[in-house]
């Protein structure tokens, strides 16, 4: 039978080689030849042969793919990583391309399964009967012994029989345990003995040893029927080849229990002296913060140049999308309104573009910088807060039902006139024109309601100012969003005023022994502080506070 040459390209590893097979072979036979010829010996079930952009099936014949006997036959090979039984080729490896010294002379019509499926599998390993060591372990020594023994009987003792190991029973037990650990059942055929009939007098198959790629293999030149000894050997080989081709078991590392180590309290000072970056506080970190006796607690130093770190974290996408929309709207406006014919409209469009761009830059870039600068200043001045000053969060979010903090008990001897009154809430960041209209005069009114300077005279707004503010609010609050945001700001201010007035009118409870406790002293100092602040307000402000205390919410 004539042999044809098929060139196999393995582009993944920049490797190519030739295989010689009969012209009547199928794609499955090509895979078997690739298994024998290619470096690394990929298993047939892990191979994918590509021809003219499609995967070829195992049943397709070469005679149908290339009807003409002349011409170059080229296919591309794709191999799964788990199908390699050895080391895959690399770009510098050149696989030897050789043909068998003895070619098959025909097909077997009586035993097609043996000639097509079982016999090519027998050629998977050379005559030294040593499967790849990388996928085997010492616990499969009994399987290898049975494998070599079956090949010896199948080849009519043309291959040397294996030596009987001394601890054969122990190796058999270890092989059973290894298969059970991998989830496989132990085949009974491996425990059965070979038939004792004289296989030489009964004919059978006659294999020959051929050399392919400097390695010895078994080939069947003449088809036939195996005898009982060879049939038993073939059954054993069907199991041993599958077992020895199993992938290696993955080594699962032993889990280690993490040990939490205490970090020294002064580690940041040491890092700062060495010129290294400071450690950032991590939530739920196991840090030893126990105060050492005799050593005063020093708060961590605020990091310098924090704005430079924030500049690296500016969200570019948050600016890119609004800028693209501004460009789109600008092009649309310029399409309908020509700035050359109407320069005034052009100036209005330019002003509107600048305002929109500045709004997005202020929200995305400047607001995080201002917030970070405020946080840094608060952390730096944490130990220098005034006696009667409330936290910033309590001042900004004063609601009904909240308790206002009073002065610390360490400064009880301070006089009433020297007490610092709580200042107005910090002005909130406006989000555009709507917030600017909604918060009209809110910040100025808060400064008059919560005066901070003792020598500041009470100030009452004039009639013109009240009338102007009333007319402006009548117009701007026609917009629902402006009305809603102004109502929210007024509810926050009135909630704080009600809380202060309730605390001012509540009499502290006296203990039975007549000695005031720590809570009573703090309540009295808070009431005195509120009385001092209430006395600095103008008459109109006091009337407004009384109306807020007696009236319900503005939306009820």
Secondary structure as the mmCIF struct_conf table of DSSP 4:
data_model
#
loop_
_struct_conf.conf_type_id
_struct_conf.id
_struct_conf.beg_label_comp_id
_struct_conf.beg_label_asym_id
_struct_conf.beg_label_seq_id
_struct_conf.end_label_comp_id
_struct_conf.end_label_asym_id
_struct_conf.end_label_seq_id
STRN STRN1 UNK A 3 UNK A 10
HELX_RH_3T_P HELX_RH_3T_P1 UNK A 11 UNK A 13
TURN_TY1_P TURN_TY1_P1 UNK A 14 UNK A 14
STRN STRN2 UNK A 15 UNK A 22
TURN_TY1_P TURN_TY1_P2 UNK A 23 UNK A 24
STRN STRN3 UNK A 26 UNK A 26
HELX_RH_AL_P HELX_RH_AL_P1 UNK A 27 UNK A 37
BEND BEND1 UNK A 38 UNK A 38
TURN_TY1_P TURN_TY1_P3 UNK A 39 UNK A 40
STRN STRN4 UNK A 42 UNK A 42
HELX_RH_3T_P HELX_RH_3T_P2 UNK A 44 UNK A 46
STRN STRN5 UNK A 47 UNK A 51
TURN_TY1_P TURN_TY1_P4 UNK A 52 UNK A 53
STRN STRN6 UNK A 54 UNK A 55
HELX_LH_PP_P HELX_LH_PP_P1 UNK A 56 UNK A 57
TURN_TY1_P TURN_TY1_P5 UNK A 58 UNK A 59
STRN STRN7 UNK A 61 UNK A 61
HELX_RH_AL_P HELX_RH_AL_P2 UNK A 62 UNK A 65
BEND BEND2 UNK A 68 UNK A 71
STRN STRN8 UNK A 73 UNK A 79
HELX_RH_3T_P HELX_RH_3T_P3 UNK A 81 UNK A 83
STRN STRN9 UNK A 84 UNK A 84
BEND BEND3 UNK A 85 UNK A 86
HELX_LH_PP_P HELX_LH_PP_P2 UNK A 87 UNK A 89
TURN_TY1_P TURN_TY1_P6 UNK A 91 UNK A 92
BEND BEND4 UNK A 101 UNK A 102
BEND BEND5 UNK A 109 UNK A 110
HELX_RH_AL_P HELX_RH_AL_P3 UNK A 112 UNK A 113
HELX_RH_PI_P HELX_RH_PI_P1 UNK A 114 UNK A 118
HELX_RH_AL_P HELX_RH_AL_P4 UNK A 119 UNK A 122
TURN_TY1_P TURN_TY1_P7 UNK A 123 UNK A 124
BEND BEND6 UNK A 125 UNK A 125
TURN_TY1_P TURN_TY1_P8 UNK A 127 UNK A 128
HELX_RH_3T_P HELX_RH_3T_P4 UNK A 133 UNK A 135
HELX_RH_3T_P HELX_RH_3T_P5 UNK A 138 UNK A 140
HELX_RH_AL_P HELX_RH_AL_P5 UNK A 141 UNK A 154
TURN_TY1_P TURN_TY1_P9 UNK A 155 UNK A 157
BEND BEND7 UNK A 159 UNK A 159
HELX_LH_PP_P HELX_LH_PP_P3 UNK A 160 UNK A 165
TURN_TY1_P TURN_TY1_P10 UNK A 166 UNK A 167
HELX_RH_AL_P HELX_RH_AL_P6 UNK A 168 UNK A 181
TURN_TY1_P TURN_TY1_P11 UNK A 182 UNK A 183
HELX_LH_PP_P HELX_LH_PP_P4 UNK A 185 UNK A 187
HELX_RH_3T_P HELX_RH_3T_P6 UNK A 188 UNK A 190
TURN_TY1_P TURN_TY1_P12 UNK A 191 UNK A 191
BEND BEND8 UNK A 192 UNK A 192
HELX_LH_PP_P HELX_LH_PP_P5 UNK A 193 UNK A 195
BEND BEND9 UNK A 197 UNK A 197
HELX_RH_3T_P HELX_RH_3T_P7 UNK A 199 UNK A 202
STRN STRN10 UNK A 208 UNK A 212
TURN_TY1_P TURN_TY1_P13 UNK A 213 UNK A 214
STRN STRN11 UNK A 215 UNK A 219
BEND BEND10 UNK A 221 UNK A 222
HELX_RH_AL_P HELX_RH_AL_P7 UNK A 228 UNK A 244
TURN_TY1_P TURN_TY1_P14 UNK A 245 UNK A 245
BEND BEND11 UNK A 246 UNK A 246
HELX_LH_PP_P HELX_LH_PP_P6 UNK A 247 UNK A 251
HELX_LH_PP_P HELX_LH_PP_P7 UNK A 253 UNK A 258
HELX_LH_PP_P HELX_LH_PP_P8 UNK A 262 UNK A 264
TURN_TY1_P TURN_TY1_P15 UNK A 265 UNK A 266
HELX_RH_AL_P HELX_RH_AL_P8 UNK A 267 UNK A 274
TURN_TY1_P TURN_TY1_P16 UNK A 275 UNK A 275
HELX_LH_PP_P HELX_LH_PP_P9 UNK A 276 UNK A 281
TURN_TY1_P TURN_TY1_P17 UNK A 283 UNK A 284
HELX_LH_PP_P HELX_LH_PP_P10 UNK A 290 UNK A 292
TURN_TY1_P TURN_TY1_P18 UNK A 293 UNK A 294
BEND BEND12 UNK A 295 UNK A 295
HELX_LH_PP_P HELX_LH_PP_P11 UNK A 299 UNK A 303
BEND BEND13 UNK A 304 UNK A 304
HELX_RH_AL_P HELX_RH_AL_P9 UNK A 306 UNK A 312
TURN_TY1_P TURN_TY1_P19 UNK A 313 UNK A 313
HELX_RH_AL_P HELX_RH_AL_P10 UNK A 316 UNK A 336
BEND BEND14 UNK A 337 UNK A 337
TURN_TY1_P TURN_TY1_P20 UNK A 339 UNK A 341
HELX_RH_AL_P HELX_RH_AL_P11 UNK A 343 UNK A 361
HELX_RH_PI_P HELX_RH_PI_P2 UNK A 362 UNK A 366
HELX_RH_AL_P HELX_RH_AL_P12 UNK A 367 UNK A 380
TURN_TY1_P TURN_TY1_P21 UNK A 381 UNK A 381
HELX_RH_3T_P HELX_RH_3T_P8 UNK A 382 UNK A 384
TURN_TY1_P TURN_TY1_P22 UNK A 387 UNK A 388
HELX_LH_PP_P HELX_LH_PP_P12 UNK A 389 UNK A 391
HELX_RH_AL_P HELX_RH_AL_P13 UNK A 392 UNK A 396
TURN_TY1_P TURN_TY1_P23 UNK A 397 UNK A 397
TURN_TY1_P TURN_TY1_P24 UNK A 400 UNK A 401
HELX_LH_PP_P HELX_LH_PP_P13 UNK A 402 UNK A 405
HELX_RH_3T_P HELX_RH_3T_P9 UNK A 409 UNK A 411
TURN_TY1_P TURN_TY1_P25 UNK A 412 UNK A 413
BEND BEND15 UNK A 416 UNK A 416
TURN_TY1_P TURN_TY1_P26 UNK A 417 UNK A 418
HELX_LH_PP_P HELX_LH_PP_P14 UNK A 419 UNK A 422
HELX_LH_PP_P HELX_LH_PP_P15 UNK A 424 UNK A 430
BEND BEND16 UNK A 432 UNK A 432
HELX_RH_AL_P HELX_RH_AL_P14 UNK A 433 UNK A 438
TURN_TY1_P TURN_TY1_P27 UNK A 439 UNK A 441
HELX_RH_AL_P HELX_RH_AL_P15 UNK A 442 UNK A 449
BEND BEND17 UNK A 450 UNK A 450
TURN_TY1_P TURN_TY1_P28 UNK A 454 UNK A 455
HELX_LH_PP_P HELX_LH_PP_P16 UNK A 456 UNK A 458
HELX_RH_AL_P HELX_RH_AL_P16 UNK A 463 UNK A 476
TURN_TY1_P TURN_TY1_P29 UNK A 477 UNK A 478
BEND BEND18 UNK A 479 UNK A 479
HELX_RH_AL_P HELX_RH_AL_P17 UNK A 480 UNK A 505
HELX_LH_PP_P HELX_LH_PP_P17 UNK A 506 UNK A 511
TURN_TY1_P TURN_TY1_P30 UNK A 512 UNK A 513
BEND BEND19 UNK A 514 UNK A 514
HELX_RH_AL_P HELX_RH_AL_P18 UNK A 518 UNK A 535
TURN_TY1_P TURN_TY1_P31 UNK A 536 UNK A 536
BEND BEND20 UNK A 537 UNK A 537
HELX_RH_AL_P HELX_RH_AL_P19 UNK A 539 UNK A 550
BEND BEND21 UNK A 551 UNK A 551
TURN_TY1_P TURN_TY1_P32 UNK A 554 UNK A 555
#
